[in-house]
Amino acid sequence: MDKPPVFTPDEIARFRAELATRRAPGAYEPGRWSVSPLNRRTDVTGSLPTTVRLRDATLRSVETLPGVVAPAEAKTAFLRRLVACGVPEVVTAGLGGRDATALKAEVELVKGENPDCRVVCPLMRSPDDIDRAAAAGYDAVQVWVQGFGETSLIYQATVYGRAWRGEQWRAPDTPRDRSAVLAHAARLVAHARDRGLDVIVPLLMVSYATEETHEESVAVLAGAGAGELTLFDGPGAMSPEAFAHLVRLTKARAPRVEVGLHPHNTFGLAVGCAVAAVRAGATAVELSVNGYCGGPGNADLAATALAFEALYGVHTGVRTEALTELARVGADLTNYHPAWNHPVTGTHAFCWGGMDLITQETEIDPLLHNCLEPAVVGNARRIPFTPDSGPYTLADKLTALGVEPTPALVDEVLTRGRELMAREGRLLTDGELAGLAASVAEEAR
């Protein structure tokens, strides 16, 4: 069915010409995205680098999700898809419960999929941990450093085990101040460097850092040979501006050391924190698929990648068209399913309802309400039939369902469909809508 035209070809040409005056190269890429040209002006947004490294920590992060007991084969399948999507760095699960064969197989899987993907082993607590990671072939290790002095004892797992058994865990070398905590970490950093490993040092609980304690940590750990200092904000208590400030402070104290960040999404600002930190000089953002982690979660891989790529023109190297499928595989792995309107990869992220004035705009230009083309992230538009839908939307919907509409059929189905939805208090399924159309067509014969 050819729908009755609403606008003349001349009007449509004028609409498109007007849209062209509101767009700018880069901010507008036909078939990909159309975002505000202001995003690409350095006088508006400040300077950003041409590239940024996204470090995915999903496999470590899902260990903190209650109820996730995924089999090893499922994790392996997920890891293969993750690396295939082009993330330049992957943090695996920790060493716990895995032997040398399993560790080596994991590294080989990553390198087999992408030899350039850097494989990072987290949670190094001893020289023996570092030796195991080196033997397995990891490229880098993370030596985590708690953000306090004596209070850091709260986060030592061995303390709880010994206390439960009635054993004495306090000893002459038990850290009692910040310098002792840093000295222990510095020894691990030096040992990892001796083993030929890149060393990433997550500075934990940075929202509790003062400028003085942070500068002390940076000086000691950079001096020990850390290649990157990563600002970890577990509570999610750092604003984008605060992250940017700490990045600048770190760069000023250790200009040769890279700075990364690991933001949490307590206030829905994790991606914003990533952008602010990178603008201030950070070169790596640690994140996860669907934002998985304990509590409010991390920055989401897909949303972060597209924010950098589409809004600011910063290259991530991620194959964005694989992101929606990866998000679905992550949900199957964890049984934690993101919201329907989850940014970029949500099942209805590209659904604006069923009004004609929304559904028909794509025939003028597909990048109006949807500033991203869904295919760029492997997602799809959804056009529902709702009580607000008009004949144009219904005609498109029936055609998509394999029904050959006529104006009379559309008008009758529209009337009956609205009545049925009002009576039932819900939308019709595709099957119900197709069945209704078939009934109307049969009656008309």
C-alpha positions, 0 to 999 in steps of 0.5 A, a space after each residue: 500500500 502506498 500511504 497517502 503523502 503528507 508532504 510534497 517532494 518540494 517540502 521534504 527537500 526544504 526540510 532536509 536543507 534546513 536540517 543540513 544547516 544545523 549539522 556539521 561534519 564529524 558531529 553528523 555522519 550520515 548513517 551513523 549519528 547526528 549530535 550537536 555540533 557544539 560537542 566538537 568545538 573545543 571552545 565549548 567542551 575543552 580539548 580531548 585526545 584523539 584516542 582513549 583506551 577502554 579496559 573491560 573488567 566484566 569478568 572480574 566485576 561479575 564475581 561481585 554480583 550476588 547469585 552469579 554462578 556461571 559455568 566456566 564454558 559460559 565465561 569462556 564464550 563471553 570472553 571470546 565475544 568480548 575480545 572480538 568486539 575490539 576492546 584493547 584491554 581485558 581484566 580477567 577474574 582473579 587467581 583464586 580457585 584456578 590453576 596454572 593451566 586454566 590461567 594460561 588457557 585464558 591468556 591464550 584464548 585472548 591472544 588467539 582472538 586478538 594478539 594486540 589485546 592486553 591481558 591484565 590480572 587483578 588483585 595481586 597481593 603477594 610476590 607469589 601471585 605476581 609470579 603465577 601471573 607472569 608464568 601464565 603469560 599475562 601482559 600486566 598485573 594490578 597491584 591494588 592499594 587501599 586508600 587508608 592507613 591503619 583503616 586499610 586492615 578492614 579490607 584484608 581478607 586474611 584478617 577475617 579468616 584468622 579472627 574467625 579461627 581464633 588466631 592472632 592476626 596482629 604482628 609486628 609488621 601489620 600495617 599501622 599507617 599509610 607509609 607501611 601500606 605504601 611500602 608493601 605496595 611498592 615492593 609488589 610493584 618492583 617485583 612485578 617490574 622485575 618479572 617483566 610485567 606492566 604494572 597498573 596500580 588501582 588507588 582505591 577509595 580515592 573519594 577519601 583521598 586528600 590532596 596531601 595523601 594522594 600526592 604521597 601515594 603518587 610519589 611512592 608508587 610512581 617511584 617504585 615503577 608503576 606504569 599507570 595509576 588508576 583512580 578507583 572510586 568504589 563508593 561512586 562519590 566523585 563528581 566529574 570535576 573532582 575526578 578531573 582535579 585528581 587526574 591533573 594532580 596525578 599528572 603534575 606529580 608523576 608526568 611520565 606515569 599514565 593515569 586511568 580511572 574506574 568510576 562507579 555509577 552511584 549518581 548516574 555520572 560514571 560516563 561523565 566522570 570518564 569524559 571529564 577525566 580523559 579531558 584532564 589527561 587520563 588515558 584509560 577508562 576501566 568499565 564493564 559490559 552493562 555496567 556490571 559490578 557490585 552496588 551501582 555498577 561501573 561505567 557501561 562499555 557501550 555507553 562510554 564507547 559511543 559517548 567518546 566516538 559519537 559525541 566527541 570524535 575520540 577513537 576507542 577501537 571498539 567494534 561498536 556494531 557488536 555491542 548490543 549482542 555482547 550486552 545480551 550475552 552478558 545478560 545471559 551469563 549473569 541473569 542480570 538484565 539491564 533496563 529496557 531503556 538502558 543507554 545504547 543497548 537497551 531493548 527499547 533504546 530506539 523506541 519513541 512510542 507509536 505516534 505518527 509524528 514520531 514514527 514517520 519522521 524517519 522517512 524525512 531523516 532517520 537521525 532526528 529523535 534517534 541521534 544514533 543509527 541503531 545499526 551502529 551498535 547492532 541494535 534496532 528501531 522498534 515501532 509499537 502500535 499504541 493507543 496514540 498511533 495513527 493510520 500511518 504507523 499502523 500501516 507500517 506495522 501491518 506491512 512489517 507483520 506481512 499483512 497487505 493493508 488497504 486504507 479501509 482495512 487500516 481505518 477499521 483495525 485502528 478503531 477496533 485496536 484502540 477499543 481493544 487496548 482500552 478494554 484490556 488495559 494493555 498493548 496488543 501483541 504482534 500476533 493479536 494485531 495480525 489476527 485482528 487484521 485478518 478478521 477484519 479482512 475476512 469480514 470485508 470479503 
